[in-house]
Amino acid sequence: MASVALDYRRFRPTGTGLLTFSRPEHAAVAHKTLNGSVAGGKRVKTRLLSHLPERPRMRGQKGMLEAAQRGAISGDGPSGGITGSGRNVVLYGLPGKLHAGVLLDNLRGFKLAGAEFGKEVVVKLDSDRLASTSRFLVRASSTSEAYRLVRKYHMQMWRPDMFGDKCTMRAFVVW
C-alpha cells in the first residue's frame, strides 16, 4: 500500500477514505477482499478509481498562510487537501475575532512544526470577520505532539475568565 487518506468536507470526516497502491494488481486484490467486509461495525463498500483526485500544492508554510488568507484552504478532499497527515490539528469554537498570534501564545508549551525557524504554524481558516466563532489549523512537529494538543484543548473553555462558558474549544487531528 502506498498511502491512506480520510476524506473531509470542511475538515469534518465524511466517513470515506482513499487507499492508494503502488501496483494496480494490489488494488484489485484489496477491492475484492475488502468489499462487503465489516470494519468498526460498518459494512465496507469499495470501488476502484483509475485516477487520484488532484491535491493542491501548499508551497511550504508561507504558501499555506497565503492560501488560508485568500480562502484556498477549504478542508475538502483527501486529508482535507493539506499535507502532513496526522500532524495537523483543527481547533474550533474559539472567539470569532481571535488572532492567530494570541492562539500561538497559548500554545507555547507545544512543539509546533517550523516554530524554531520563526515560520507560521497557526493559520486562521475562516476569513469572515463577523463570525461568532473561528477555526484554526495548527501544524504540530509530530503525530504524538498533535494528539497531546488535542488531549489538552478538546472540550475545554477558552479563557473562562473573559468569556465564561461561551467558548468551548473542540480539537481533532486531520488524517
KOLFI-448604 format. One record per residue: residue number from 1; residue in one letter; x, y, z of N, C-alpha, C, O in turn. Coordinates in steps of 0.2 Angstrom, whole numbers, padded with zeros to 4 digits. Layout:
! KOLFI-448604
+-----+----+-------+-------+-------+-------+-------+-------+-------+-------+-------+-------+-------+-------+
|   i | aa |   n.u |   n.v |   n.w |  ca.u |  ca.v |  ca.w |   c.u |   c.v |   c.w |   o.u |   o.v |   o.w |
+-----+----+-------+-------+-------+-------+-------+-------+-------+-------+-------+-------+-------+-------+
| NUM |  A |     X |     Y |     Z |     X |     Y |     Z |     X |     Y |     Z |     X |     Y |     Z |
...
+-----+----+-------+-------+-------+-------+-------+-------+-------+-------+-------+-------+-------+-------+
END
This chain:
! KOLFI-448604
+-----+----+-------+-------+-------+-------+-------+-------+-------+-------+-------+-------+-------+-------+
|   i | aa |   n.u |   n.v |   n.w |  ca.u |  ca.v |  ca.w |   c.u |   c.v |   c.w |   o.u |   o.v |   o.w |
+-----+----+-------+-------+-------+-------+-------+-------+-------+-------+-------+-------+-------+-------+
|   1 |  M |  0004 | -0006 |  0000 |  0000 |  0000 |  0000 |  0004 |  0006 |  0000 |  0010 |  0006 |  0004 |
|   2 |  A |  0003 |  0011 | -0004 |  0007 |  0017 | -0004 |  0004 |  0022 |  0001 |  0009 |  0026 |  0004 |
|   3 |  S | -0002 |  0024 |  0001 | -0004 |  0028 |  0006 | -0012 |  0027 |  0008 | -0016 |  0024 |  0004 |
|   4 |  V | -0014 |  0030 |  0014 | -0021 |  0030 |  0016 | -0023 |  0037 |  0018 | -0019 |  0041 |  0021 |
|   5 |  A | -0029 |  0040 |  0016 | -0031 |  0046 |  0017 | -0038 |  0046 |  0019 | -0042 |  0043 |  0015 |
|   6 |  L | -0040 |  0050 |  0024 | -0048 |  0050 |  0025 | -0050 |  0056 |  0021 | -0046 |  0061 |  0019 |
|   7 |  D | -0056 |  0056 |  0019 | -0060 |  0061 |  0015 | -0063 |  0066 |  0020 | -0067 |  0064 |  0024 |
|   8 |  Y | -0062 |  0072 |  0019 | -0065 |  0078 |  0023 | -0069 |  0082 |  0019 | -0068 |  0083 |  0013 |
|   9 |  R | -0074 |  0085 |  0022 | -0078 |  0091 |  0019 | -0078 |  0096 |  0025 | -0081 |  0096 |  0030 |
|  10 |  R | -0075 |  0102 |  0023 | -0073 |  0107 |  0028 | -0070 |  0105 |  0035 | -0072 |  0107 |  0040 |
|  11 |  F | -0065 |  0101 |  0034 | -0061 |  0097 |  0039 | -0066 |  0093 |  0044 | -0064 |  0092 |  0050 |
|  12 |  R | -0071 |  0091 |  0041 | -0075 |  0086 |  0045 | -0075 |  0079 |  0041 | -0077 |  0079 |  0035 |
|  13 |  P | -0074 |  0074 |  0044 | -0074 |  0067 |  0041 | -0080 |  0065 |  0037 | -0086 |  0066 |  0040 |
|  14 |  T | -0080 |  0063 |  0031 | -0086 |  0061 |  0028 | -0088 |  0054 |  0029 | -0093 |  0052 |  0027 |
|  15 |  G | -0083 |  0050 |  0032 | -0085 |  0043 |  0033 | -0082 |  0039 |  0027 | -0083 |  0032 |  0027 |
|  16 |  T | -0078 |  0042 |  0022 | -0075 |  0038 |  0017 | -0067 |  0039 |  0017 | -0065 |  0044 |  0021 |
|  17 |  G | -0064 |  0035 |  0014 | -0057 |  0036 |  0013 | -0054 |  0034 |  0007 | -0058 |  0032 |  0002 |
|  18 |  L | -0047 |  0035 |  0006 | -0044 |  0033 | -0001 | -0038 |  0029 |  0001 | -0033 |  0032 |  0004 |
|  19 |  L | -0038 |  0023 | -0002 | -0032 |  0019 | -0002 | -0028 |  0019 | -0008 | -0031 |  0018 | -0014 |
|  20 |  T | -0022 |  0021 | -0008 | -0018 |  0021 | -0015 | -0013 |  0015 | -0014 | -0010 |  0014 | -0009 |
|  21 |  F | -0012 |  0012 | -0020 | -0007 |  0006 | -0020 | -0002 |  0008 | -0025 | -0003 |  0011 | -0030 |
|  22 |  S |  0004 |  0004 | -0024 |  0010 |  0005 | -0029 |  0009 |  0002 | -0035 |  0011 |  0003 | -0041 |
|  23 |  R |  0004 | -0004 | -0035 |  0003 | -0008 | -0041 | -0004 | -0009 | -0042 | -0008 | -0010 | -0037 |
|  24 |  P | -0007 | -0009 | -0048 | -0014 | -0010 | -0050 | -0016 | -0016 | -0047 | -0022 | -0017 | -0045 |
|  25 |  E | -0012 | -0022 | -0048 | -0015 | -0028 | -0046 | -0016 | -0029 | -0038 | -0020 | -0032 | -0036 |
|  26 |  H | -0012 | -0025 | -0034 | -0013 | -0024 | -0027 | -0020 | -0021 | -0026 | -0024 | -0023 | -0021 |
|  27 |  A | -0022 | -0016 | -0029 | -0028 | -0013 | -0028 | -0034 | -0017 | -0030 | -0039 | -0017 | -0026 |
|  28 |  A | -0033 | -0021 | -0035 | -0039 | -0026 | -0037 | -0040 | -0031 | -0031 | -0045 | -0033 | -0030 |
|  29 |  V | -0034 | -0034 | -0029 | -0035 | -0039 | -0023 | -0038 | -0036 | -0017 | -0042 | -0039 | -0014 |
|  30 |  A | -0036 | -0030 | -0015 | -0039 | -0026 | -0009 | -0046 | -0025 | -0011 | -0050 | -0026 | -0006 |
|  31 |  H | -0048 | -0023 | -0017 | -0055 | -0022 | -0018 | -0059 | -0028 | -0017 | -0065 | -0028 | -0014 |
|  32 |  K | -0057 | -0033 | -0020 | -0060 | -0040 | -0019 | -0061 | -0042 | -0012 | -0066 | -0045 | -0010 |
|  33 |  T | -0055 | -0041 | -0008 | -0055 | -0043 | -0001 | -0059 | -0039 |  0004 | -0063 | -0041 |  0008 |
|  34 |  L | -0059 | -0032 |  0003 | -0062 | -0028 |  0007 | -0069 | -0027 |  0006 | -0073 | -0025 |  0011 |
|  35 |  N | -0072 | -0027 |  0000 | -0079 | -0025 | -0002 | -0083 | -0030 |  0001 | -0083 | -0036 |  0001 |
|  36 |  G | -0088 | -0028 |  0005 | -0093 | -0032 |  0009 | -0090 | -0034 |  0016 | -0094 | -0036 |  0020 |
|  37 |  S | -0084 | -0032 |  0018 | -0082 | -0034 |  0024 | -0084 | -0029 |  0029 | -0088 | -0024 |  0028 |
|  38 |  V | -0083 | -0031 |  0036 | -0086 | -0026 |  0041 | -0080 | -0024 |  0045 | -0075 | -0027 |  0047 |
|  39 |  A | -0080 | -0017 |  0046 | -0074 | -0014 |  0050 | -0078 | -0009 |  0054 | -0081 | -0004 |  0052 |
|  40 |  G | -0076 | -0009 |  0061 | -0079 | -0004 |  0066 | -0087 | -0005 |  0066 | -0090 |  0000 |  0067 |
|  41 |  G | -0090 | -0011 |  0064 | -0097 | -0011 |  0065 | -0100 | -0009 |  0058 | -0107 | -0009 |  0058 |
|  42 |  K | -0097 | -0007 |  0053 | -0100 | -0004 |  0047 | -0098 | -0008 |  0041 | -0092 | -0010 |  0041 |
|  43 |  R | -0102 | -0009 |  0037 | -0100 | -0013 |  0031 | -0096 | -0009 |  0026 | -0098 | -0003 |  0025 |
|  44 |  V | -0091 | -0011 |  0023 | -0086 | -0008 |  0019 | -0088 | -0009 |  0012 | -0090 | -0014 |  0010 |
|  45 |  K | -0089 | -0003 |  0008 | -0090 | -0003 |  0001 | -0084 |  0000 | -0002 | -0082 |  0005 | -0001 |
|  46 |  T | -0082 | -0004 | -0007 | -0076 | -0001 | -0011 | -0077 |  0000 | -0018 | -0082 | -0003 | -0021 |
|  47 |  R | -0073 |  0004 | -0021 | -0074 |  0005 | -0029 | -0067 |  0007 | -0031 | -0063 |  0010 | -0027 |
|  48 |  L | -0065 |  0005 | -0037 | -0059 |  0006 | -0040 | -0059 |  0013 | -0044 | -0064 |  0014 | -0047 |
|  49 |  L | -0054 |  0017 | -0043 | -0053 |  0023 | -0046 | -0047 |  0022 | -0051 | -0042 |  0019 | -0049 |
|  50 |  S | -0048 |  0025 | -0057 | -0042 |  0025 | -0062 | -0037 |  0030 | -0061 | -0032 |  0030 | -0063 |
|  51 |  H | -0040 |  0036 | -0058 | -0035 |  0042 | -0056 | -0037 |  0044 | -0049 | -0042 |  0044 | -0047 |
|  52 |  L | -0032 |  0048 | -0047 | -0032 |  0050 | -0040 | -0035 |  0058 | -0040 | -0033 |  0061 | -0045 |
|  53 |  P | -0039 |  0060 | -0035 | -0041 |  0067 | -0035 | -0034 |  0071 | -0034 | -0030 |  0069 | -0031 |
|  54 |  E | -0034 |  0077 | -0038 | -0028 |  0081 | -0038 | -0028 |  0085 | -0031 | -0033 |  0088 | -0029 |
|  55 |  R | -0022 |  0085 | -0028 | -0021 |  0089 | -0022 | -0018 |  0095 | -0024 | -0013 |  0096 | -0028 |
|  56 |  P | -0020 |  0101 | -0020 | -0017 |  0107 | -0022 | -0010 |  0107 | -0019 | -0009 |  0104 | -0013 |
|  57 |  R | -0006 |  0111 | -0022 |  0001 |  0112 | -0019 |  0001 |  0117 | -0013 | -0003 |  0122 | -0014 |
|  58 |  M |  0004 |  0116 | -0008 |  0004 |  0120 | -0002 |  0010 |  0125 | -0002 |  0010 |  0130 |  0001 |
|  59 |  R |  0016 |  0123 | -0005 |  0021 |  0128 | -0006 |  0024 |  0130 |  0001 |  0026 |  0136 |  0002 |
|  60 |  G |  0025 |  0125 |  0006 |  0028 |  0127 |  0012 |  0023 |  0131 |  0017 |  0017 |  0132 |  0015 |
|  61 |  Q |  0026 |  0133 |  0022 |  0022 |  0137 |  0027 |  0020 |  0143 |  0025 |  0014 |  0145 |  0026 |
|  62 |  K |  0024 |  0147 |  0021 |  0022 |  0153 |  0018 |  0016 |  0153 |  0013 |  0011 |  0156 |  0013 |
|  63 |  G |  0017 |  0148 |  0009 |  0011 |  0146 |  0004 |  0005 |  0144 |  0008 |  0000 |  0146 |  0005 |
|  64 |  M |  0005 |  0140 |  0013 | -0001 |  0138 |  0017 | -0004 |  0145 |  0020 | -0010 |  0145 |  0020 |
|  65 |  L |  0000 |  0149 |  0023 | -0003 |  0155 |  0026 | -0006 |  0159 |  0020 | -0012 |  0162 |  0021 |
|  66 |  E | -0003 |  0160 |  0015 | -0006 |  0164 |  0009 | -0012 |  0161 |  0007 | -0017 |  0164 |  0005 |
|  67 |  A | -0012 |  0154 |  0006 | -0018 |  0151 |  0004 | -0024 |  0152 |  0009 | -0030 |  0152 |  0006 |
|  68 |  A | -0023 |  0152 |  0015 | -0028 |  0152 |  0020 | -0031 |  0159 |  0020 | -0037 |  0160 |  0021 |
|  69 |  Q | -0026 |  0164 |  0019 | -0029 |  0171 |  0018 | -0033 |  0173 |  0012 | -0038 |  0177 |  0013 |
|  70 |  R | -0032 |  0169 |  0007 | -0036 |  0170 |  0001 | -0042 |  0165 |  0001 | -0046 |  0165 | -0004 |
|  71 |  G | -0043 |  0161 |  0006 | -0048 |  0156 |  0007 | -0047 |  0150 |  0003 | -0052 |  0146 |  0001 |
|  72 |  A | -0041 |  0148 |  0001 | -0040 |  0142 | -0004 | -0040 |  0136 |  0001 | -0041 |  0130 | -0002 |
|  73 |  I | -0039 |  0136 |  0007 | -0039 |  0130 |  0011 | -0046 |  0129 |  0014 | -0048 |  0133 |  0018 |
|  74 |  S | -0049 |  0125 |  0010 | -0056 |  0124 |  0012 | -0057 |  0118 |  0016 | -0063 |  0117 |  0020 |
|  75 |  G | -0052 |  0113 |  0017 | -0053 |  0107 |  0021 | -0057 |  0102 |  0017 | -0060 |  0097 |  0021 |
|  76 |  D | -0057 |  0102 |  0011 | -0061 |  0097 |  0007 | -0056 |  0092 |  0003 | -0051 |  0094 |  0002 |
|  77 |  G | -0059 |  0086 |  0003 | -0055 |  0081 | -0001 | -0050 |  0076 |  0004 | -0051 |  0077 |  0010 |
|  78 |  P | -0046 |  0072 |  0001 | -0042 |  0068 |  0005 | -0037 |  0072 |  0009 | -0034 |  0076 |  0007 |
|  79 |  S | -0037 |  0070 |  0015 | -0033 |  0073 |  0020 | -0035 |  0081 |  0021 | -0030 |  0085 |  0023 |
|  80 |  G | -0041 |  0082 |  0019 | -0043 |  0089 |  0020 | -0039 |  0094 |  0015 | -0040 |  0100 |  0015 |
|  81 |  G | -0036 |  0091 |  0010 | -0032 |  0095 |  0005 | -0026 |  0098 |  0007 | -0023 |  0102 |  0004 |
|  82 |  I | -0023 |  0095 |  0013 | -0017 |  0098 |  0015 | -0012 |  0092 |  0016 | -0014 |  0086 |  0016 |
|  83 |  T | -0006 |  0094 |  0017 | -0001 |  0089 |  0018 |  0001 |  0088 |  0025 | -0001 |  0092 |  0029 |
|  84 |  G |  0005 |  0083 |  0027 |  0007 |  0082 |  0034 |  0001 |  0078 |  0038 |  0000 |  0080 |  0044 |
|  85 |  S | -0002 |  0073 |  0035 | -0007 |  0069 |  0039 | -0005 |  0067 |  0045 |  0001 |  0065 |  0046 |
|  86 |  G | -0009 |  0068 |  0050 | -0008 |  0066 |  0057 | -0004 |  0071 |  0061 | -0004 |  0070 |  0067 |
|  87 |  R | -0002 |  0077 |  0058 |  0002 |  0082 |  0062 | -0002 |  0088 |  0062 |  0000 |  0093 |  0065 |
|  88 |  N | -0008 |  0089 |  0058 | -0012 |  0095 |  0058 | -0018 |  0094 |  0063 | -0021 |  0089 |  0063 |
|  89 |  V | -0019 |  0099 |  0066 | -0024 |  0099 |  0071 | -0029 |  0105 |  0069 | -0026 |  0111 |  0068 |
|  90 |  V | -0035 |  0104 |  0069 | -0040 |  0109 |  0069 | -0043 |  0111 |  0075 | -0046 |  0107 |  0079 |
|  91 |  L | -0043 |  0117 |  0077 | -0046 |  0120 |  0083 | -0052 |  0124 |  0081 | -0051 |  0129 |  0077 |
|  92 |  Y | -0058 |  0123 |  0084 | -0063 |  0127 |  0083 | -0068 |  0128 |  0089 | -0067 |  0125 |  0094 |
|  93 |  G | -0072 |  0133 |  0088 | -0076 |  0135 |  0094 | -0073 |  0141 |  0098 | -0075 |  0143 |  0103 |
|  94 |  L | -0068 |  0144 |  0095 | -0064 |  0150 |  0098 | -0068 |  0156 |  0096 | -0072 |  0156 |  0091 |
|  95 |  P | -0066 |  0162 |  0100 | -0070 |  0168 |  0098 | -0068 |  0170 |  0091 | -0063 |  0169 |  0088 |
|  96 |  G | -0073 |  0173 |  0088 | -0073 |  0175 |  0081 | -0067 |  0180 |  0079 | -0064 |  0179 |  0074 |
|  97 |  K | -0066 |  0184 |  0083 | -0061 |  0190 |  0082 | -0054 |  0188 |  0085 | -0049 |  0192 |  0085 |
|  98 |  L | -0053 |  0182 |  0087 | -0046 |  0179 |  0089 | -0041 |  0179 |  0084 | -0043 |  0177 |  0078 |
|  99 |  H | -0035 |  0182 |  0085 | -0030 |  0182 |  0080 | -0025 |  0176 |  0081 | -0025 |  0173 |  0087 |
| 100 |  A | -0022 |  0174 |  0076 | -0018 |  0168 |  0076 | -0012 |  0169 |  0081 | -0010 |  0164 |  0085 |
| 101 |  G | -0009 |  0175 |  0082 | -0004 |  0177 |  0087 | -0006 |  0175 |  0094 | -0002 |  0173 |  0098 |
| 102 |  V | -0012 |  0177 |  0096 | -0015 |  0176 |  0103 | -0015 |  0168 |  0104 | -0013 |  0166 |  0109 |
| 103 |  L | -0018 |  0165 |  0099 | -0018 |  0157 |  0100 | -0011 |  0154 |  0100 | -0010 |  0150 |  0104 |
| 104 |  L | -0006 |  0157 |  0096 |  0001 |  0154 |  0096 |  0004 |  0155 |  0103 |  0008 |  0151 |  0106 |
| 105 |  D |  0002 |  0161 |  0106 |  0005 |  0162 |  0113 |  0002 |  0157 |  0118 |  0006 |  0155 |  0123 |
| 106 |  N | -0004 |  0155 |  0117 | -0007 |  0150 |  0122 | -0004 |  0143 |  0120 | -0005 |  0138 |  0124 |
| 107 |  L | -0001 |  0142 |  0114 |  0002 |  0135 |  0113 |  0009 |  0135 |  0114 |  0013 |  0130 |  0111 |
| 108 |  R |  0012 |  0139 |  0118 |  0019 |  0140 |  0119 |  0022 |  0133 |  0121 |  0028 |  0132 |  0120 |
| 109 |  G |  0019 |  0129 |  0125 |  0022 |  0123 |  0128 |  0022 |  0117 |  0123 |  0024 |  0112 |  0125 |
| 110 |  F |  0020 |  0118 |  0117 |  0019 |  0113 |  0112 |  0025 |  0114 |  0107 |  0027 |  0119 |  0105 |
| 111 |  K |  0027 |  0108 |  0104 |  0032 |  0108 |  0099 |  0028 |  0109 |  0092 |  0025 |  0104 |  0090 |
| 112 |  L |  0029 |  0114 |  0089 |  0025 |  0116 |  0083 |  0030 |  0115 |  0077 |  0036 |  0117 |  0078 |
| 113 |  A |  0028 |  0113 |  0071 |  0032 |  0112 |  0065 |  0034 |  0119 |  0063 |  0030 |  0124 |  0062 |
| 114 |  G |  0041 |  0120 |  0062 |  0044 |  0126 |  0060 |  0044 |  0132 |  0065 |  0047 |  0137 |  0063 |
| 115 |  A |  0042 |  0131 |  0071 |  0042 |  0136 |  0076 |  0049 |  0139 |  0077 |  0050 |  0144 |  0079 |
| 116 |  E |  0054 |  0134 |  0077 |  0060 |  0136 |  0079 |  0064 |  0140 |  0073 |  0069 |  0143 |  0075 |
| 117 |  F |  0061 |  0140 |  0067 |  0063 |  0144 |  0062 |  0059 |  0151 |  0061 |  0060 |  0154 |  0056 |
| 118 |  G |  0055 |  0152 |  0065 |  0051 |  0158 |  0065 |  0045 |  0158 |  0060 |  0043 |  0163 |  0058 |
| 119 |  K |  0043 |  0152 |  0058 |  0038 |  0151 |  0052 |  0031 |  0151 |  0055 |  0030 |  0149 |  0061 |
| 120 |  E |  0026 |  0153 |  0051 |  0019 |  0152 |  0054 |  0017 |  0145 |  0055 |  0018 |  0141 |  0050 |
| 121 |  V |  0014 |  0143 |  0060 |  0012 |  0137 |  0062 |  0005 |  0137 |  0064 |  0002 |  0131 |  0064 |
| 122 |  V |  0002 |  0143 |  0064 | -0005 |  0143 |  0066 | -0009 |  0147 |  0061 | -0007 |  0153 |  0060 |
| 123 |  V | -0014 |  0145 |  0057 | -0017 |  0148 |  0052 | -0024 |  0149 |  0053 | -0028 |  0144 |  0055 |
| 124 |  K | -0027 |  0155 |  0053 | -0034 |  0156 |  0054 | -0038 |  0153 |  0047 | -0036 |  0156 |  0042 |
| 125 |  L | -0043 |  0149 |  0048 | -0046 |  0146 |  0042 | -0052 |  0150 |  0040 | -0053 |  0151 |  0034 |
| 126 |  D | -0056 |  0153 |  0044 | -0061 |  0157 |  0042 | -0059 |  0164 |  0041 | -0056 |  0167 |  0046 |
| 127 |  S | -0061 |  0167 |  0035 | -0059 |  0174 |  0034 | -0065 |  0179 |  0036 | -0064 |  0185 |  0035 |
| 128 |  D | -0071 |  0176 |  0037 | -0076 |  0180 |  0039 | -0076 |  0184 |  0046 | -0075 |  0180 |  0051 |
| 129 |  R | -0075 |  0190 |  0046 | -0074 |  0194 |  0052 | -0080 |  0194 |  0056 | -0079 |  0196 |  0062 |
| 130 |  L | -0086 |  0193 |  0054 | -0092 |  0194 |  0058 | -0094 |  0187 |  0061 | -0099 |  0187 |  0064 |
| 131 |  A | -0090 |  0182 |  0060 | -0092 |  0175 |  0063 | -0091 |  0176 |  0070 | -0087 |  0179 |  0073 |
| 132 |  S | -0096 |  0172 |  0074 | -0096 |  0172 |  0081 | -0090 |  0167 |  0084 | -0088 |  0168 |  0089 |
| 133 |  T | -0088 |  0162 |  0080 | -0083 |  0158 |  0081 | -0078 |  0157 |  0076 | -0079 |  0159 |  0070 |
| 134 |  S | -0072 |  0155 |  0077 | -0067 |  0154 |  0072 | -0063 |  0147 |  0073 | -0064 |  0144 |  0078 |
| 135 |  R | -0060 |  0146 |  0067 | -0057 |  0139 |  0066 | -0049 |  0141 |  0065 | -0048 |  0145 |  0061 |
| 136 |  F | -0045 |  0137 |  0067 | -0038 |  0137 |  0066 | -0035 |  0131 |  0064 | -0037 |  0125 |  0067 |
| 137 |  L | -0030 |  0131 |  0060 | -0026 |  0125 |  0058 | -0019 |  0126 |  0061 | -0016 |  0131 |  0060 |
| 138 |  V | -0017 |  0121 |  0065 | -0011 |  0121 |  0069 | -0007 |  0115 |  0067 | -0009 |  0109 |  0066 |
| 139 |  R |  0000 |  0116 |  0065 |  0004 |  0111 |  0062 |  0009 |  0109 |  0068 |  0013 |  0113 |  0070 |
| 140 |  A |  0008 |  0103 |  0070 |  0012 |  0101 |  0076 |  0019 |  0098 |  0073 |  0019 |  0096 |  0067 |
| 141 |  S |  0024 |  0097 |  0077 |  0030 |  0094 |  0074 |  0030 |  0086 |  0073 |  0033 |  0083 |  0069 |
| 142 |  S |  0025 |  0083 |  0077 |  0024 |  0076 |  0076 |  0017 |  0074 |  0077 |  0013 |  0078 |  0080 |
| 143 |  T |  0016 |  0068 |  0076 |  0009 |  0065 |  0077 |  0007 |  0065 |  0085 |  0002 |  0066 |  0087 |
| 144 |  S |  0012 |  0063 |  0088 |  0011 |  0062 |  0096 |  0010 |  0069 |  0099 |  0006 |  0070 |  0103 |
| 145 |  E |  0014 |  0074 |  0096 |  0013 |  0081 |  0098 |  0006 |  0084 |  0096 |  0002 |  0087 |  0100 |
| 146 |  A |  0003 |  0082 |  0091 | -0003 |  0084 |  0088 | -0009 |  0081 |  0093 | -0013 |  0084 |  0095 |
| 147 |  Y | -0008 |  0074 |  0095 | -0013 |  0071 |  0099 | -0012 |  0074 |  0106 | -0017 |  0074 |  0110 |
| 148 |  R | -0006 |  0076 |  0108 | -0006 |  0079 |  0115 | -0009 |  0086 |  0115 | -0012 |  0088 |  0120 |
| 149 |  L | -0009 |  0090 |  0110 | -0013 |  0096 |  0109 | -0020 |  0095 |  0109 | -0024 |  0098 |  0113 |
| 150 |  V | -0023 |  0090 |  0106 | -0030 |  0088 |  0106 | -0032 |  0086 |  0113 | -0037 |  0088 |  0116 |
| 151 |  R | -0028 |  0082 |  0117 | -0030 |  0080 |  0123 | -0030 |  0086 |  0128 | -0034 |  0086 |  0133 |
| 152 |  K | -0026 |  0091 |  0127 | -0026 |  0097 |  0132 | -0032 |  0101 |  0130 | -0035 |  0104 |  0135 |
| 153 |  Y | -0034 |  0102 |  0124 | -0038 |  0108 |  0122 | -0045 |  0105 |  0120 | -0050 |  0109 |  0121 |
| 154 |  H | -0046 |  0099 |  0118 | -0053 |  0097 |  0116 | -0058 |  0097 |  0122 | -0057 |  0095 |  0127 |
| 155 |  M | -0064 |  0101 |  0121 | -0069 |  0102 |  0126 | -0067 |  0106 |  0132 | -0070 |  0105 |  0137 |
| 156 |  Q | -0062 |  0110 |  0131 | -0060 |  0115 |  0136 | -0063 |  0122 |  0135 | -0064 |  0123 |  0129 |
| 157 |  M | -0064 |  0126 |  0140 | -0066 |  0133 |  0139 | -0060 |  0137 |  0137 | -0055 |  0136 |  0140 |
| 158 |  W | -0062 |  0142 |  0132 | -0056 |  0146 |  0130 | -0057 |  0153 |  0135 | -0062 |  0156 |  0135 |
| 159 |  R | -0052 |  0154 |  0139 | -0051 |  0160 |  0143 | -0058 |  0161 |  0147 | -0061 |  0166 |  0146 |
| 160 |  P | -0060 |  0156 |  0152 | -0066 |  0157 |  0155 | -0066 |  0163 |  0160 | -0072 |  0165 |  0161 |
| 161 |  D | -0060 |  0166 |  0161 | -0060 |  0172 |  0165 | -0063 |  0178 |  0161 | -0066 |  0183 |  0164 |
| 162 |  M | -0063 |  0178 |  0154 | -0065 |  0183 |  0150 | -0072 |  0181 |  0146 | -0076 |  0185 |  0146 |
| 163 |  F | -0073 |  0175 |  0144 | -0078 |  0173 |  0140 | -0083 |  0168 |  0144 | -0089 |  0166 |  0141 |
| 164 |  G | -0082 |  0166 |  0150 | -0086 |  0162 |  0154 | -0087 |  0155 |  0151 | -0081 |  0152 |  0149 |
| 165 |  D | -0093 |  0153 |  0150 | -0093 |  0146 |  0147 | -0096 |  0147 |  0139 | -0099 |  0142 |  0137 |
| 166 |  K | -0095 |  0152 |  0136 | -0097 |  0154 |  0129 | -0093 |  0151 |  0124 | -0095 |  0149 |  0119 |
| 167 |  C | -0086 |  0149 |  0125 | -0082 |  0147 |  0120 | -0079 |  0140 |  0122 | -0074 |  0140 |  0125 |
| 168 |  T | -0082 |  0135 |  0120 | -0080 |  0128 |  0121 | -0076 |  0126 |  0115 | -0078 |  0126 |  0110 |
| 169 |  M | -0069 |  0125 |  0116 | -0065 |  0123 |  0111 | -0066 |  0116 |  0109 | -0067 |  0112 |  0113 |
| 170 |  R | -0065 |  0114 |  0103 | -0065 |  0107 |  0100 | -0059 |  0106 |  0096 | -0057 |  0111 |  0093 |
| 171 |  A | -0056 |  0101 |  0096 | -0050 |  0099 |  0093 | -0050 |  0092 |  0090 | -0052 |  0088 |  0093 |
| 172 |  F | -0047 |  0092 |  0084 | -0046 |  0085 |  0081 | -0040 |  0085 |  0076 | -0038 |  0090 |  0074 |
| 173 |  V | -0037 |  0079 |  0076 | -0031 |  0078 |  0071 | -0034 |  0076 |  0064 | -0039 |  0072 |  0063 |
| 174 |  V | -0031 |  0080 |  0059 | -0033 |  0078 |  0052 | -0028 |  0073 |  0049 | -0022 |  0074 |  0049 |
| 175 |  W | -0031 |  0068 |  0047 | -0028 |  0062 |  0044 | -0029 |  0063 |  0037 | -0026 |  0059 |  0033 |
+-----+----+-------+-------+-------+-------+-------+-------+-------+-------+-------+-------+-------+-------+
END
